Amino acid sequence: MFSFSKLRHQVSFDLLMFRRNPAATFFTIVLPLIFLFLFTSIFGNETLPNGVKVATMYVPAILALAIITATSVNVAITMTTRRERGVLKRIRATPLSPWVFVASQAAAGVAISIVMTLLMIAIGRVVFGVQLALINVPSVGISLLLGGVCFAAMGLALTTIIGSEEAAPAVTNAIFLPLYFISDIFIQGDGEESAVPEWLTFVANLFPVRHLNMALQESFSPFATSLGDSFAASWQHWLVIVAWGAFAVIVVAKFFRWTPGR
């Protein structure tokens, strides 16, 4: 039986374990901030032809990276490690429902993503002058929640193709790092078009990374004049993210393993 009380306790434990893991803390919280300062220093914070400052595009882009790291990357590596060390097998022998444990991984990732969102918004406002209009706050919230939950499901799905604890970081980086480059996260265009060739944009549009980035970009857009404008610009990206999340749930339901591969 699904218990929200048990879920709350498990999420608290997972967040405690995250705080006690220096590597996870660095790559999830510190590294995205380094990227934000690094890219805005390299490319400057000039105003683009469309009237938007460069930092206004980098804040949501690096936020997308932070959400993916907090959910997909962390979940894939952590769950693979626990599986290969026999932790998941032992959890199956406890009174804790397996799906409470699985849901707690997604919930912890979303909680970390919320913290990163607030941190990015604050730094963007104070350091780079990036304004988030109140009319866009609901759109940011939807992008955050949908992205967090769906990418956490994708992280669980990735464990089904990762054969060992040692392979987990390599597999996740091999999948996401190229997608960051072709999804306009590391290199921004001129505000109207992608910085990568058209055929790479086509490839990027097949995957959810670019759509999370674009949904957040639209949510930070200074041109929205109403809540309807904000939603209208993002709903197609949300649909793709949800579709990938649903596919990931199907993969997890059919192929997720609780026991080590060896």
C-alpha positions in Angstrom: 0.0 0.0 0.0 1.3 3.4 -0.9 2.0 5.5 2.3 2.7 9.2 2.1 4.0 9.1 5.6 6.6 6.5 4.6 7.3 8.4 1.4 8.0 11.6 3.4 10.4 9.8 5.7 12.2 8.1 2.8 12.5 11.4 0.9 14.0 13.0 4.1 16.5 10.2 4.3 17.4 10.5 0.6 18.0 14.2 0.9 20.2 13.6 4.0 22.2 11.1 2.0 22.5 13.6 -0.8 23.9 16.3 1.5 26.4 13.8 2.9 27.7 12.9 -0.6 30.2 15.6 -1.6 30.5 14.5 -5.2 26.7 14.6 -5.8 26.5 18.0 -4.1 29.3 19.4 -6.3 28.0 18.1 -9.6 24.3 19.0 -8.8 24.6 22.3 -7.1 28.1 23.8 -7.5 29.0 22.8 -11.1 25.9 24.3 -12.7 26.7 27.6 -11.0 30.2 27.4 -12.2 28.9 26.9 -15.8 26.6 29.9 -15.4 29.4 32.2 -14.4 31.8 30.7 -16.9 29.6 31.0 -20.0 28.3 34.4 -19.1 32.0 35.5 -18.6 33.1 33.9 -22.0 30.2 35.1 -24.1 29.4 38.3 -22.2 26.0 39.6 -21.2 25.4 41.8 -24.2 21.9 42.5 -25.5 21.0 40.3 -28.5 19.2 41.5 -31.6 15.9 40.4 -30.1 16.4 42.7 -27.1 17.2 39.9 -24.6 20.4 39.8 -22.6 22.6 36.7 -23.0 22.2 35.9 -19.3 18.5 35.8 -19.7 19.0 32.8 -22.0 21.8 31.1 -19.9 19.9 31.1 -16.6 17.1 28.8 -17.8 19.6 26.8 -19.9 21.8 26.0 -17.0 18.7 25.5 -14.8 17.6 22.8 -17.3 21.0 21.2 -16.9 20.7 21.4 -13.1 17.3 19.7 -13.1 18.5 16.9 -15.3 21.5 16.4 -13.1 19.4 16.4 -9.9 17.0 13.8 -11.4 18.1 11.6 -14.3 21.9 11.6 -13.7 21.7 11.3 -9.9 18.9 8.7 -10.0 20.6 6.6 -12.6 24.0 6.5 -10.8 22.6 6.2 -7.3 20.1 3.4 -8.1 22.6 1.5 -10.2 25.1 1.7 -7.4 22.5 0.5 -4.8 21.4 -2.3 -7.1 24.9 -3.6 -7.7 25.8 -3.4 -4.0 22.8 -5.4 -3.1 21.0 -2.6 -1.3 17.9 -2.7 -3.5 17.7 -6.5 -2.9 17.7 -6.0 0.9 15.1 -3.2 0.6 12.8 -5.7 -1.0 13.0 -7.7 2.3 11.8 -4.8 4.4 8.3 -3.6 5.1 8.9 -0.5 2.9 6.9 -0.8 -0.3 9.2 -0.9 -3.3 7.3 1.7 -5.1 7.5 4.1 -2.1 11.2 3.7 -2.3 11.2 4.3 -6.1 8.9 7.3 -5.8 11.1 8.8 -3.1 14.0 9.0 -5.6 11.9 11.2 -7.9 10.5 13.3 -5.1 14.0 13.9 -3.7 15.2 14.9 -7.2 12.3 17.4 -7.6 13.0 18.8 -4.1 16.7 19.5 -5.1 15.5 20.9 -8.4 13.2 23.4 -6.6 16.2 24.5 -4.5 18.3 25.0 -7.7 15.5 26.9 -9.4 15.2 29.4 -6.5 19.0 29.7 -6.4 19.3 30.3 -10.1 16.5 32.9 -10.1 18.1 34.7 -7.2 21.6 34.7 -8.7 20.2 35.7 -12.1 18.4 38.6 -10.6 21.1 39.9 -8.3 24.2 39.2 -10.4 23.1 39.4 -14.0 19.9 41.5 -13.8 17.7 38.7 -15.2 14.0 39.4 -14.5 11.4 36.7 -14.1 8.0 38.3 -14.6 5.3 37.2 -12.1 3.1 36.2 -15.1 5.7 33.5 -16.0 6.1 32.0 -12.5 3.3 29.3 -13.0 5.0 28.3 -16.3 8.3 27.9 -14.6 6.6 25.8 -11.9 5.0 23.5 -14.4 8.3 23.1 -16.3 10.1 22.3 -13.1 7.6 19.7 -11.8 7.1 18.0 -15.2 10.8 18.1 -15.9 11.7 16.8 -12.5 9.3 13.9 -12.4 9.7 12.8 -16.0 13.5 13.0 -16.0 13.6 11.1 -12.7 11.6 8.4 -14.5 14.1 8.5 -17.3 16.9 8.1 -14.8 15.3 4.9 -13.4 14.8 3.7 -17.0 18.5 4.2 -17.7 19.4 1.8 -15.0 18.0 -1.0 -17.1 20.8 -0.5 -19.7 23.6 0.1 -17.2 25.3 -3.1 -16.4 27.6 -2.1 -13.6 28.3 0.5 -10.9 31.5 1.5 -12.7 29.7 2.1 -16.0 26.9 4.4 -14.6 28.8 7.7 -14.8 30.2 6.9 -18.2 26.8 5.9 -19.6 24.9 8.9 -18.2 27.6 11.3 -19.5 27.8 9.7 -22.9 24.0 10.2 -23.2 23.5 13.6 -21.8 26.7 15.5 -22.6 26.2 15.5 -26.4 22.5 16.4 -25.9 23.6 19.4 -23.9 25.7 20.7 -26.8 23.0 20.2 -29.5 20.2 21.4 -27.3 21.4 25.0 -26.9 22.4 24.6 -23.3 26.1 25.3 -23.5 26.1 27.5 -26.6 23.3 30.0 -27.2 22.0 31.3 -30.6 21.2 34.8 -31.5 17.9 34.7 -29.7 15.9 33.7 -32.8 17.7 30.6 -34.1 19.7 27.7 -32.7 23.4 27.9 -32.5 23.8 24.4 -34.0 23.2 23.3 -37.6 19.6 22.7 -38.7 20.0 18.9 -38.9 21.4 18.8 -35.3 18.4 20.8 -34.1 16.2 18.2 -35.8 18.0 15.5 -33.8 17.8 17.5 -30.6 14.1 17.9 -31.0 13.6 14.2 -30.8 14.9 14.1 -27.3 13.5 15.8 -24.1 16.6 17.8 -23.1 16.1 20.5 -25.7 12.4 20.6 -24.9 13.0 21.2 -21.2 15.5 23.9 -22.1 13.0 25.6 -24.5 10.1 25.3 -22.0 12.3 27.1 -19.4 13.5 29.6 -22.0 9.9 30.5 -22.8 9.1 30.7 -19.1 11.8 33.3 -18.7 10.8 35.3 -21.8 10.3 39.0 -21.1 7.8 39.2 -24.0 4.9 37.3 -22.5 2.1 39.6 -21.6 -0.4 37.1 -20.2 -0.5 33.7 -18.5 -2.0 32.4 -21.8 1.0 33.6 -23.8 3.3 31.9 -21.3 1.5 28.6 -21.5 0.9 28.7 -25.3 4.7 29.0 -25.8 5.5 26.0 -23.6 2.8 23.4 -23.9 4.2 21.6 -26.9 7.5 21.2 -25.1 5.7 19.9 -22.0 3.9 17.4 -24.1 7.2 15.9 -25.4 8.6 15.8 -21.9 5.5 14.0 -20.6 5.7 11.5 -23.6 9.3 10.6 -22.7 8.4 10.3 -19.1 5.5 7.9 -19.9 7.8 5.9 -22.1 10.3 5.7 -19.2 7.6 4.5 -16.8 6.7 1.7 -19.1 10.4 0.7 -19.4 10.8 0.8 -15.6 7.7 -1.3 -15.1 8.9 -4.0 -17.5 12.6 -4.1 -17.1 13.7 -2.5 -13.8 15.9 -4.9 -11.7 16.2 -5.1 -7.9 19.1 -7.6 -7.9 22.7 -7.2 -9.0 23.6 -8.2 -12.6 26.4 -10.4 -11.5 
